[in-house]
Amino acid sequence: MSARHGSQECEEVIMMAKIEGKSLSRPDEVRTFDKGKLEIINIKGRTVGRATFQPGWRWSDSVKPLVNTKSCEAPHFQYHLSGTLRVKADDGEERDFKAGDVSLLESGHDAWVVGNEPVVVVDFQGMLDYAKSRAKK
């Protein structure tokens, strides 16, 4: 075995150690709230969350009482797995997102389930503090 070949083997081992994976089926944390649930995994300082919102869920009814803000302040970058989620920004812009859509939402919005199918989204940005109870300001 040459020194070069041995060096490549070491590099491969180091690269393998940089790979991490987790399953949302075994979350690190679960947060529940009225008509909803959030399952969170943490990977190397990054947070990914799968949110399930049941029919009748609305952020302003189900989460607002926990966080005590005017509207949702969490920015979201999410992939929609099922259902229809209607989002209304504080400036009045409104849009529906369905299974297969990717949405990027800035802070300052309300959202709710449209229809009778649960909404399931995987969020890659805004779930670190989502639905964490805060004292009233």
C-alpha positions as CSV (number, residue, x, y, z in Angstrom):
1,M,0.0,0.0,0.0
2,S,1.4,3.4,-0.9
3,A,1.4,6.4,1.4
4,R,-0.9,8.1,-1.0
5,H,-3.4,5.3,-0.9
6,G,-3.3,5.3,2.9
7,S,-3.9,9.1,2.9
8,Q,-7.0,8.7,0.7
9,E,-8.4,6.2,3.1
10,C,-8.0,8.6,6.0
11,E,-9.7,11.4,4.1
12,E,-12.6,9.1,3.3
13,V,-13.0,8.2,7.0
14,I,-12.9,11.9,7.9
15,M,-15.5,12.7,5.3
16,M,-17.8,9.9,6.5
17,A,-17.7,11.4,10.0
18,K,-19.2,14.6,8.6
19,I,-22.4,12.8,7.6
20,E,-25.3,12.9,10.1
21,G,-28.9,11.8,9.6
22,K,-32.0,11.7,11.8
23,S,-35.6,10.7,11.2
24,L,-38.7,12.9,11.9
25,S,-40.3,9.6,13.0
26,R,-38.0,9.8,16.1
27,P,-38.0,13.5,16.9
28,D,-35.8,15.2,19.5
29,E,-38.7,17.2,20.7
30,V,-42.5,17.3,20.2
31,R,-44.6,20.4,20.9
32,T,-48.4,20.2,20.9
33,F,-50.9,23.0,20.7
34,D,-54.6,23.3,19.9
35,K,-55.3,21.3,16.7
36,G,-51.6,20.9,16.0
37,K,-48.3,19.2,16.6
38,L,-44.6,20.0,15.8
39,E,-41.9,17.3,15.7
40,I,-38.4,18.7,15.8
41,I,-35.0,17.2,15.0
42,N,-31.7,19.0,15.4
43,I,-28.7,18.2,13.2
44,K,-25.4,19.9,13.8
45,G,-27.0,23.1,15.0
46,R,-29.8,23.2,12.5
47,T,-33.4,22.6,13.3
48,V,-35.9,21.0,11.0
49,G,-39.6,20.6,12.0
50,R,-42.6,18.7,10.7
51,A,-45.8,20.4,11.6
52,T,-49.2,18.8,11.4
53,F,-52.2,21.1,11.5
54,Q,-55.7,19.5,11.8
55,P,-58.8,20.9,10.1
56,G,-59.9,24.0,12.0
57,W,-56.4,25.0,13.0
58,R,-55.5,28.7,12.6
59,W,-52.3,30.3,13.8
60,S,-54.2,33.2,15.4
61,D,-56.4,30.8,17.4
62,S,-54.0,28.0,18.2
63,V,-50.5,29.5,18.5
64,K,-51.0,33.2,19.2
65,P,-52.2,32.6,22.8
66,L,-48.9,30.8,23.5
67,V,-46.5,33.3,22.0
68,N,-48.4,36.6,22.6
69,T,-47.4,38.3,19.3
70,K,-49.7,40.1,16.9
71,S,-48.9,37.6,14.1
72,C,-46.5,34.8,13.4
73,E,-43.0,36.2,13.7
74,A,-41.2,33.0,12.6
75,P,-39.9,33.1,9.0
76,H,-40.6,29.8,7.2
77,F,-39.0,27.9,4.4
78,Q,-41.1,24.8,4.0
79,Y,-42.2,21.9,1.8
80,H,-45.9,21.1,1.9
81,L,-46.7,17.4,2.1
82,S,-50.5,17.4,2.4
83,G,-53.6,19.6,2.7
84,T,-54.1,23.2,1.8
85,L,-52.6,26.0,3.9
86,R,-53.8,29.6,3.4
87,V,-51.4,32.2,4.5
88,K,-52.2,35.9,4.9
89,A,-49.3,38.4,5.3
90,D,-49.7,41.4,7.6
91,D,-49.8,43.6,4.5
92,G,-52.9,41.7,3.2
93,E,-51.3,39.5,0.6
94,E,-52.9,36.0,0.7
95,R,-52.0,32.7,-0.9
96,D,-52.9,29.0,-0.7
97,F,-50.1,26.3,-0.6
98,K,-50.8,22.6,-1.4
99,A,-49.0,19.3,-1.4
100,G,-45.8,19.6,-3.5
101,D,-45.4,23.3,-3.0
102,V,-42.4,25.1,-1.4
103,S,-43.1,28.3,0.4
104,L,-40.9,31.0,1.8
105,L,-42.8,33.2,4.3
106,E,-41.4,36.2,6.0
107,S,-42.2,37.2,9.6
108,G,-45.7,38.7,10.0
109,H,-48.4,36.4,8.9
110,D,-51.4,34.3,9.9
111,A,-52.2,30.9,8.4
112,W,-55.0,28.4,8.6
113,V,-56.1,25.0,7.2
114,V,-58.5,25.1,4.3
115,G,-60.8,22.1,4.0
116,N,-61.0,18.8,5.9
117,E,-57.5,17.4,5.2
118,P,-54.7,17.9,7.7
119,V,-51.9,20.1,6.6
120,V,-48.4,18.6,7.0
121,V,-45.3,20.7,6.2
122,V,-41.6,20.2,6.7
123,D,-39.9,23.5,7.7
124,F,-36.2,24.1,7.3
125,Q,-36.0,27.5,8.9
126,G,-38.7,28.7,11.3
127,M,-39.3,26.1,13.9
128,L,-36.6,26.7,16.5
129,D,-38.9,28.7,18.8
130,Y,-42.2,28.0,17.1
131,A,-45.2,27.5,19.5
132,K,-43.0,28.0,22.6
133,S,-45.0,29.6,25.4
134,R,-43.9,33.2,26.3
135,A,-45.1,35.4,29.1
136,K,-47.4,38.2,28.0
137,K,-45.7,41.5,27.1
